[in-house]
């Protein structure tokens, strides 16, 4: 027994509206993450000696070199994420820094998964950032990004607007 026509129309309208607004999720994710990474990168650059000391205290090899790399990656990578330029590449690089951050705080991270703990894994910023960066790597920057416009200009297959739900022939 098919669904009532009114219900089908409402569902179709809802799906069309959701597909039309799908660009918002990657746009807001990129802007939020980009801004956060820009600020942390700027802070690391402004307090570079402290950043090197912190990296050394976490037993990160070559702390000065890694601090210089990570600071600039976060600073410039944050700007690129906001613009939606080289999104997947920058997201992979930033995700690797989040993996290192999780490794340096692994005891705290694993403690967050215990049901008796006061915090959960979503309270660990590097875990949340890693999840969002993975999403950007897999799904891309969205339609409102320089990546999308660059791909169209170069004649590469860019992201398409999701198709509207198929209409049943009457």
mmCIF file of the C-alpha atoms, coordinates in Angstrom:
data_MODEL
# 
_entry.id   MODEL 
# 
loop_
_atom_site.group_PDB 
_atom_site.id 
_atom_site.type_symbol 
_atom_site.label_atom_id 
_atom_site.label_alt_id 
_atom_site.label_comp_id 
_atom_site.label_asym_id 
_atom_site.label_entity_id 
_atom_site.label_seq_id 
_atom_site.pdbx_PDB_ins_code 
_atom_site.Cartn_x 
_atom_site.Cartn_y 
_atom_site.Cartn_z 
_atom_site.occupancy 
_atom_site.B_iso_or_equiv 
_atom_site.pdbx_formal_charge 
_atom_site.auth_seq_id 
_atom_site.auth_comp_id 
_atom_site.auth_asym_id 
_atom_site.auth_atom_id 
_atom_site.pdbx_PDB_model_num 
ATOM 1   C CA . UNK A 1 1   ? 0.000  0.000  0.000   1.00 0.00 ? 1   UNK A CA 1 
ATOM 2   C CA . UNK A 1 2   ? 1.618  3.272  -1.087  1.00 0.00 ? 2   UNK A CA 1 
ATOM 3   C CA . UNK A 1 3   ? 1.896  6.242  1.221   1.00 0.00 ? 3   UNK A CA 1 
ATOM 4   C CA . UNK A 1 4   ? -0.754 8.964  0.944   1.00 0.00 ? 4   UNK A CA 1 
ATOM 5   C CA . UNK A 1 5   ? -0.042 11.591 -1.706  1.00 0.00 ? 5   UNK A CA 1 
ATOM 6   C CA . UNK A 1 6   ? 0.102  14.431 0.835   1.00 0.00 ? 6   UNK A CA 1 
ATOM 7   C CA . UNK A 1 7   ? 2.730  12.561 2.835   1.00 0.00 ? 7   UNK A CA 1 
ATOM 8   C CA . UNK A 1 8   ? 4.760  11.871 -0.310  1.00 0.00 ? 8   UNK A CA 1 
ATOM 9   C CA . UNK A 1 9   ? 4.663  15.555 -1.252  1.00 0.00 ? 9   UNK A CA 1 
ATOM 10  C CA . UNK A 1 10  ? 5.714  16.630 2.237   1.00 0.00 ? 10  UNK A CA 1 
ATOM 11  C CA . UNK A 1 11  ? 8.589  14.133 2.227   1.00 0.00 ? 11  UNK A CA 1 
ATOM 12  C CA . UNK A 1 12  ? 9.687  15.235 -1.242  1.00 0.00 ? 12  UNK A CA 1 
ATOM 13  C CA . UNK A 1 13  ? 9.560  18.878 -0.192  1.00 0.00 ? 13  UNK A CA 1 
ATOM 14  C CA . UNK A 1 14  ? 11.611 18.122 2.936   1.00 0.00 ? 14  UNK A CA 1 
ATOM 15  C CA . UNK A 1 15  ? 14.238 16.219 0.955   1.00 0.00 ? 15  UNK A CA 1 
ATOM 16  C CA . UNK A 1 16  ? 14.466 18.976 -1.648  1.00 0.00 ? 16  UNK A CA 1 
ATOM 17  C CA . UNK A 1 17  ? 14.859 21.636 1.049   1.00 0.00 ? 17  UNK A CA 1 
ATOM 18  C CA . UNK A 1 18  ? 17.563 19.595 2.796   1.00 0.00 ? 18  UNK A CA 1 
ATOM 19  C CA . UNK A 1 19  ? 19.422 19.040 -0.494  1.00 0.00 ? 19  UNK A CA 1 
ATOM 20  C CA . UNK A 1 20  ? 19.244 22.774 -1.263  1.00 0.00 ? 20  UNK A CA 1 
ATOM 21  C CA . UNK A 1 21  ? 20.746 23.647 2.133   1.00 0.00 ? 21  UNK A CA 1 
ATOM 22  C CA . UNK A 1 22  ? 23.433 20.921 2.059   1.00 0.00 ? 22  UNK A CA 1 
ATOM 23  C CA . UNK A 1 23  ? 26.154 23.481 1.293   1.00 0.00 ? 23  UNK A CA 1 
ATOM 24  C CA . UNK A 1 24  ? 25.776 24.952 4.785   1.00 0.00 ? 24  UNK A CA 1 
ATOM 25  C CA . UNK A 1 25  ? 27.298 22.007 6.703   1.00 0.00 ? 25  UNK A CA 1 
ATOM 26  C CA . UNK A 1 26  ? 30.748 21.958 5.045   1.00 0.00 ? 26  UNK A CA 1 
ATOM 27  C CA . UNK A 1 27  ? 30.831 25.759 4.919   1.00 0.00 ? 27  UNK A CA 1 
ATOM 28  C CA . UNK A 1 28  ? 30.207 26.163 8.662   1.00 0.00 ? 28  UNK A CA 1 
ATOM 29  C CA . UNK A 1 29  ? 32.555 23.278 9.476   1.00 0.00 ? 29  UNK A CA 1 
ATOM 30  C CA . UNK A 1 30  ? 35.357 24.832 7.413   1.00 0.00 ? 30  UNK A CA 1 
ATOM 31  C CA . UNK A 1 31  ? 34.851 28.304 8.867   1.00 0.00 ? 31  UNK A CA 1 
ATOM 32  C CA . UNK A 1 32  ? 34.683 27.046 12.459  1.00 0.00 ? 32  UNK A CA 1 
ATOM 33  C CA . UNK A 1 33  ? 37.698 24.736 12.189  1.00 0.00 ? 33  UNK A CA 1 
ATOM 34  C CA . UNK A 1 34  ? 39.649 27.218 10.101  1.00 0.00 ? 34  UNK A CA 1 
ATOM 35  C CA . UNK A 1 35  ? 39.118 29.990 12.607  1.00 0.00 ? 35  UNK A CA 1 
ATOM 36  C CA . UNK A 1 36  ? 40.079 27.730 15.522  1.00 0.00 ? 36  UNK A CA 1 
ATOM 37  C CA . UNK A 1 37  ? 43.266 26.548 13.814  1.00 0.00 ? 37  UNK A CA 1 
ATOM 38  C CA . UNK A 1 38  ? 44.148 30.091 12.723  1.00 0.00 ? 38  UNK A CA 1 
ATOM 39  C CA . UNK A 1 39  ? 43.884 31.282 16.327  1.00 0.00 ? 39  UNK A CA 1 
ATOM 40  C CA . UNK A 1 40  ? 45.909 28.382 17.771  1.00 0.00 ? 40  UNK A CA 1 
ATOM 41  C CA . UNK A 1 41  ? 48.559 28.773 15.069  1.00 0.00 ? 41  UNK A CA 1 
ATOM 42  C CA . UNK A 1 42  ? 48.776 32.501 15.704  1.00 0.00 ? 42  UNK A CA 1 
ATOM 43  C CA . UNK A 1 43  ? 49.116 31.838 19.441  1.00 0.00 ? 43  UNK A CA 1 
ATOM 44  C CA . UNK A 1 44  ? 51.871 29.290 18.867  1.00 0.00 ? 44  UNK A CA 1 
ATOM 45  C CA . UNK A 1 45  ? 53.752 31.684 16.602  1.00 0.00 ? 45  UNK A CA 1 
ATOM 46  C CA . UNK A 1 46  ? 53.386 34.585 19.033  1.00 0.00 ? 46  UNK A CA 1 
ATOM 47  C CA . UNK A 1 47  ? 54.682 32.434 21.904  1.00 0.00 ? 47  UNK A CA 1 
ATOM 48  C CA . UNK A 1 48  ? 57.084 30.293 19.943  1.00 0.00 ? 48  UNK A CA 1 
ATOM 49  C CA . UNK A 1 49  ? 59.560 29.571 22.772  1.00 0.00 ? 49  UNK A CA 1 
ATOM 50  C CA . UNK A 1 50  ? 56.713 28.385 24.997  1.00 0.00 ? 50  UNK A CA 1 
ATOM 51  C CA . UNK A 1 51  ? 55.428 26.174 22.165  1.00 0.00 ? 51  UNK A CA 1 
ATOM 52  C CA . UNK A 1 52  ? 58.873 24.603 21.741  1.00 0.00 ? 52  UNK A CA 1 
ATOM 53  C CA . UNK A 1 53  ? 59.092 23.994 25.503  1.00 0.00 ? 53  UNK A CA 1 
ATOM 54  C CA . UNK A 1 54  ? 55.645 22.394 25.506  1.00 0.00 ? 54  UNK A CA 1 
ATOM 55  C CA . UNK A 1 55  ? 56.510 20.126 22.561  1.00 0.00 ? 55  UNK A CA 1 
ATOM 56  C CA . UNK A 1 56  ? 59.718 19.107 24.344  1.00 0.00 ? 56  UNK A CA 1 
ATOM 57  C CA . UNK A 1 57  ? 57.780 18.360 27.547  1.00 0.00 ? 57  UNK A CA 1 
ATOM 58  C CA . UNK A 1 58  ? 55.496 16.051 25.533  1.00 0.00 ? 58  UNK A CA 1 
ATOM 59  C CA . UNK A 1 59  ? 58.535 14.180 24.167  1.00 0.00 ? 59  UNK A CA 1 
ATOM 60  C CA . UNK A 1 60  ? 57.732 15.232 20.607  1.00 0.00 ? 60  UNK A CA 1 
ATOM 61  C CA . UNK A 1 61  ? 60.911 14.675 18.562  1.00 0.00 ? 61  UNK A CA 1 
ATOM 62  C CA . UNK A 1 62  ? 62.724 17.727 17.177  1.00 0.00 ? 62  UNK A CA 1 
ATOM 63  C CA . UNK A 1 63  ? 60.509 20.097 19.185  1.00 0.00 ? 63  UNK A CA 1 
ATOM 64  C CA . UNK A 1 64  ? 61.737 23.331 17.558  1.00 0.00 ? 64  UNK A CA 1 
ATOM 65  C CA . UNK A 1 65  ? 61.288 21.998 14.023  1.00 0.00 ? 65  UNK A CA 1 
ATOM 66  C CA . UNK A 1 66  ? 57.905 20.448 14.791  1.00 0.00 ? 66  UNK A CA 1 
ATOM 67  C CA . UNK A 1 67  ? 56.725 23.578 16.603  1.00 0.00 ? 67  UNK A CA 1 
ATOM 68  C CA . UNK A 1 68  ? 57.670 25.702 13.581  1.00 0.00 ? 68  UNK A CA 1 
ATOM 69  C CA . UNK A 1 69  ? 55.894 23.320 11.203  1.00 0.00 ? 69  UNK A CA 1 
ATOM 70  C CA . UNK A 1 70  ? 52.735 22.866 13.279  1.00 0.00 ? 70  UNK A CA 1 
ATOM 71  C CA . UNK A 1 71  ? 52.426 26.573 14.102  1.00 0.00 ? 71  UNK A CA 1 
ATOM 72  C CA . UNK A 1 72  ? 52.561 27.552 10.450  1.00 0.00 ? 72  UNK A CA 1 
ATOM 73  C CA . UNK A 1 73  ? 50.371 24.651 9.360   1.00 0.00 ? 73  UNK A CA 1 
ATOM 74  C CA . UNK A 1 74  ? 47.682 25.705 11.816  1.00 0.00 ? 74  UNK A CA 1 
ATOM 75  C CA . UNK A 1 75  ? 48.003 29.405 10.950  1.00 0.00 ? 75  UNK A CA 1 
ATOM 76  C CA . UNK A 1 76  ? 48.027 29.118 7.150   1.00 0.00 ? 76  UNK A CA 1 
ATOM 77  C CA . UNK A 1 77  ? 45.938 25.938 7.101   1.00 0.00 ? 77  UNK A CA 1 
ATOM 78  C CA . UNK A 1 78  ? 43.248 27.723 9.084   1.00 0.00 ? 78  UNK A CA 1 
ATOM 79  C CA . UNK A 1 79  ? 43.141 30.505 6.508   1.00 0.00 ? 79  UNK A CA 1 
ATOM 80  C CA . UNK A 1 80  ? 42.955 27.969 3.674   1.00 0.00 ? 80  UNK A CA 1 
ATOM 81  C CA . UNK A 1 81  ? 40.100 26.096 5.374   1.00 0.00 ? 81  UNK A CA 1 
ATOM 82  C CA . UNK A 1 82  ? 38.078 29.285 5.771   1.00 0.00 ? 82  UNK A CA 1 
ATOM 83  C CA . UNK A 1 83  ? 38.576 30.018 2.069   1.00 0.00 ? 83  UNK A CA 1 
ATOM 84  C CA . UNK A 1 84  ? 37.909 26.427 1.069   1.00 0.00 ? 84  UNK A CA 1 
ATOM 85  C CA . UNK A 1 85  ? 41.200 26.184 -0.826  1.00 0.00 ? 85  UNK A CA 1 
ATOM 86  C CA . UNK A 1 86  ? 43.154 22.904 -0.839  1.00 0.00 ? 86  UNK A CA 1 
ATOM 87  C CA . UNK A 1 87  ? 40.643 21.733 1.762   1.00 0.00 ? 87  UNK A CA 1 
ATOM 88  C CA . UNK A 1 88  ? 41.270 17.997 1.553   1.00 0.00 ? 88  UNK A CA 1 
ATOM 89  C CA . UNK A 1 89  ? 45.063 18.324 1.615   1.00 0.00 ? 89  UNK A CA 1 
ATOM 90  C CA . UNK A 1 90  ? 45.050 20.791 4.496   1.00 0.00 ? 90  UNK A CA 1 
ATOM 91  C CA . UNK A 1 91  ? 42.528 18.649 6.381   1.00 0.00 ? 91  UNK A CA 1 
ATOM 92  C CA . UNK A 1 92  ? 44.754 15.561 6.085   1.00 0.00 ? 92  UNK A CA 1 
ATOM 93  C CA . UNK A 1 93  ? 47.764 17.520 7.351   1.00 0.00 ? 93  UNK A CA 1 
ATOM 94  C CA . UNK A 1 94  ? 45.841 19.044 10.252  1.00 0.00 ? 94  UNK A CA 1 
ATOM 95  C CA . UNK A 1 95  ? 44.315 15.645 11.066  1.00 0.00 ? 95  UNK A CA 1 
ATOM 96  C CA . UNK A 1 96  ? 47.829 14.248 11.436  1.00 0.00 ? 96  UNK A CA 1 
ATOM 97  C CA . UNK A 1 97  ? 48.542 16.909 14.068  1.00 0.00 ? 97  UNK A CA 1 
ATOM 98  C CA . UNK A 1 98  ? 45.371 15.884 15.893  1.00 0.00 ? 98  UNK A CA 1 
ATOM 99  C CA . UNK A 1 99  ? 46.541 12.258 15.908  1.00 0.00 ? 99  UNK A CA 1 
ATOM 100 C CA . UNK A 1 100 ? 49.817 13.390 17.509  1.00 0.00 ? 100 UNK A CA 1 
ATOM 101 C CA . UNK A 1 101 ? 47.842 15.468 20.019  1.00 0.00 ? 101 UNK A CA 1 
ATOM 102 C CA . UNK A 1 102 ? 45.731 12.424 20.895  1.00 0.00 ? 102 UNK A CA 1 
ATOM 103 C CA . UNK A 1 103 ? 48.846 10.297 21.309  1.00 0.00 ? 103 UNK A CA 1 
ATOM 104 C CA . UNK A 1 104 ? 50.358 12.829 23.704  1.00 0.00 ? 104 UNK A CA 1 
ATOM 105 C CA . UNK A 1 105 ? 47.148 12.867 25.759  1.00 0.00 ? 105 UNK A CA 1 
ATOM 106 C CA . UNK A 1 106 ? 46.228 9.214  25.256  1.00 0.00 ? 106 UNK A CA 1 
ATOM 107 C CA . UNK A 1 107 ? 45.728 8.410  28.936  1.00 0.00 ? 107 UNK A CA 1 
ATOM 108 C CA . UNK A 1 108 ? 43.260 11.284 29.268  1.00 0.00 ? 108 UNK A CA 1 
ATOM 109 C CA . UNK A 1 109 ? 41.607 10.303 25.978  1.00 0.00 ? 109 UNK A CA 1 
ATOM 110 C CA . UNK A 1 110 ? 41.149 6.645  26.930  1.00 0.00 ? 110 UNK A CA 1 
ATOM 111 C CA . UNK A 1 111 ? 39.892 7.670  30.354  1.00 0.00 ? 111 UNK A CA 1 
ATOM 112 C CA . UNK A 1 112 ? 37.174 9.689  28.629  1.00 0.00 ? 112 UNK A CA 1 
ATOM 113 C CA . UNK A 1 113 ? 35.694 6.501  27.152  1.00 0.00 ? 113 UNK A CA 1 
ATOM 114 C CA . UNK A 1 114 ? 35.062 4.930  30.568  1.00 0.00 ? 114 UNK A CA 1 
ATOM 115 C CA . UNK A 1 115 ? 31.409 5.080  31.580  1.00 0.00 ? 115 UNK A CA 1 
ATOM 116 C CA . UNK A 1 116 ? 32.350 6.168  35.105  1.00 0.00 ? 116 UNK A CA 1 
ATOM 117 C CA . UNK A 1 117 ? 34.427 9.137  33.954  1.00 0.00 ? 117 UNK A CA 1 
ATOM 118 C CA . UNK A 1 118 ? 33.406 12.746 34.423  1.00 0.00 ? 118 UNK A CA 1 
ATOM 119 C CA . UNK A 1 119 ? 34.068 13.540 30.768  1.00 0.00 ? 119 UNK A CA 1 
ATOM 120 C CA . UNK A 1 120 ? 33.349 11.857 27.466  1.00 0.00 ? 120 UNK A CA 1 
ATOM 121 C CA . UNK A 1 121 ? 35.374 11.655 24.255  1.00 0.00 ? 121 UNK A CA 1 
ATOM 122 C CA . UNK A 1 122 ? 33.508 14.655 22.833  1.00 0.00 ? 122 UNK A CA 1 
ATOM 123 C CA . UNK A 1 123 ? 35.115 16.743 25.601  1.00 0.00 ? 123 UNK A CA 1 
ATOM 124 C CA . UNK A 1 124 ? 38.536 16.113 24.026  1.00 0.00 ? 124 UNK A CA 1 
ATOM 125 C CA . UNK A 1 125 ? 38.974 18.902 21.462  1.00 0.00 ? 125 UNK A CA 1 
ATOM 126 C CA . UNK A 1 126 ? 41.585 17.064 19.390  1.00 0.00 ? 126 UNK A CA 1 
ATOM 127 C CA . UNK A 1 127 ? 39.168 14.111 18.975  1.00 0.00 ? 127 UNK A CA 1 
ATOM 128 C CA . UNK A 1 128 ? 36.328 16.380 17.829  1.00 0.00 ? 128 UNK A CA 1 
ATOM 129 C CA . UNK A 1 129 ? 38.649 18.235 15.447  1.00 0.00 ? 129 UNK A CA 1 
ATOM 130 C CA . UNK A 1 130 ? 39.922 14.916 14.059  1.00 0.00 ? 130 UNK A CA 1 
ATOM 131 C CA . UNK A 1 131 ? 36.359 13.757 13.349  1.00 0.00 ? 131 UNK A CA 1 
ATOM 132 C CA . UNK A 1 132 ? 35.440 17.009 11.617  1.00 0.00 ? 132 UNK A CA 1 
ATOM 133 C CA . UNK A 1 133 ? 38.656 17.037 9.592   1.00 0.00 ? 133 UNK A CA 1 
ATOM 134 C CA . UNK A 1 134 ? 38.027 13.424 8.516   1.00 0.00 ? 134 UNK A CA 1 
ATOM 135 C CA . UNK A 1 135 ? 34.565 14.471 7.381   1.00 0.00 ? 135 UNK A CA 1 
ATOM 136 C CA . UNK A 1 136 ? 36.058 17.288 5.281   1.00 0.00 ? 136 UNK A CA 1 
ATOM 137 C CA . UNK A 1 137 ? 38.601 14.894 3.746   1.00 0.00 ? 137 UNK A CA 1 
ATOM 138 C CA . UNK A 1 138 ? 35.898 12.402 2.787   1.00 0.00 ? 138 UNK A CA 1 
ATOM 139 C CA . UNK A 1 139 ? 33.095 14.749 1.722   1.00 0.00 ? 139 UNK A CA 1 
ATOM 140 C CA . UNK A 1 140 ? 35.029 17.783 0.545   1.00 0.00 ? 140 UNK A CA 1 
ATOM 141 C CA . UNK A 1 141 ? 34.738 21.526 1.006   1.00 0.00 ? 141 UNK A CA 1 
ATOM 142 C CA . UNK A 1 142 ? 31.243 21.975 -0.374  1.00 0.00 ? 142 UNK A CA 1 
ATOM 143 C CA . UNK A 1 143 ? 29.822 24.188 -3.071  1.00 0.00 ? 143 UNK A CA 1 
ATOM 144 C CA . UNK A 1 144 ? 30.749 27.484 -1.403  1.00 0.00 ? 144 UNK A CA 1 
ATOM 145 C CA . UNK A 1 145 ? 34.518 27.100 -1.587  1.00 0.00 ? 145 UNK A CA 1 
ATOM 146 C CA . UNK A 1 146 ? 37.410 28.161 -3.765  1.00 0.00 ? 146 UNK A CA 1 
ATOM 147 C CA . UNK A 1 147 ? 38.111 24.460 -4.386  1.00 0.00 ? 147 UNK A CA 1 
ATOM 148 C CA . UNK A 1 148 ? 34.710 24.076 -6.025  1.00 0.00 ? 148 UNK A CA 1 
ATOM 149 C CA . UNK A 1 149 ? 35.147 27.142 -8.238  1.00 0.00 ? 149 UNK A CA 1 
ATOM 150 C CA . UNK A 1 150 ? 38.724 26.180 -9.112  1.00 0.00 ? 150 UNK A CA 1 
ATOM 151 C CA . UNK A 1 151 ? 37.625 22.675 -10.114 1.00 0.00 ? 151 UNK A CA 1 
ATOM 152 C CA . UNK A 1 152 ? 34.907 24.111 -12.344 1.00 0.00 ? 152 UNK A CA 1 
ATOM 153 C CA . UNK A 1 153 ? 37.351 26.594 -13.905 1.00 0.00 ? 153 UNK A CA 1 
ATOM 154 C CA . UNK A 1 154 ? 39.855 23.808 -14.597 1.00 0.00 ? 154 UNK A CA 1 
ATOM 155 C CA . UNK A 1 155 ? 37.111 21.659 -16.104 1.00 0.00 ? 155 UNK A CA 1 
ATOM 156 C CA . UNK A 1 156 ? 37.476 19.014 -13.438 1.00 0.00 ? 156 UNK A CA 1 
ATOM 157 C CA . UNK A 1 157 ? 34.453 17.264 -12.064 1.00 0.00 ? 157 UNK A CA 1 
ATOM 158 C CA . UNK A 1 158 ? 33.461 19.412 -9.102  1.00 0.00 ? 158 UNK A CA 1 
ATOM 159 C CA . UNK A 1 159 ? 30.913 18.723 -6.427  1.00 0.00 ? 159 UNK A CA 1 
ATOM 160 C CA . UNK A 1 160 ? 27.402 18.764 -7.749  1.00 0.00 ? 160 UNK A CA 1 
ATOM 161 C CA . UNK A 1 161 ? 24.257 19.850 -6.042  1.00 0.00 ? 161 UNK A CA 1 
ATOM 162 C CA . UNK A 1 162 ? 22.532 16.691 -4.810  1.00 0.00 ? 162 UNK A CA 1 
ATOM 163 C CA . UNK A 1 163 ? 19.755 15.698 -7.217  1.00 0.00 ? 163 UNK A CA 1 
ATOM 164 C CA . UNK A 1 164 ? 16.180 16.300 -6.209  1.00 0.00 ? 164 UNK A CA 1 
ATOM 165 C CA . UNK A 1 165 ? 14.273 13.152 -5.264  1.00 0.00 ? 165 UNK A CA 1 
ATOM 166 C CA . UNK A 1 166 ? 12.879 11.329 -8.286  1.00 0.00 ? 166 UNK A CA 1 
ATOM 167 C CA . UNK A 1 167 ? 9.231  11.964 -8.981  1.00 0.00 ? 167 UNK A CA 1 
ATOM 168 C CA . UNK A 1 168 ? 6.971  9.044  -9.578  1.00 0.00 ? 168 UNK A CA 1 
ATOM 169 C CA . UNK A 1 169 ? 5.281  9.130  -12.980 1.00 0.00 ? 169 UNK A CA 1 
ATOM 170 C CA . UNK A 1 170 ? 1.556  9.734  -12.691 1.00 0.00 ? 170 UNK A CA 1 
# 
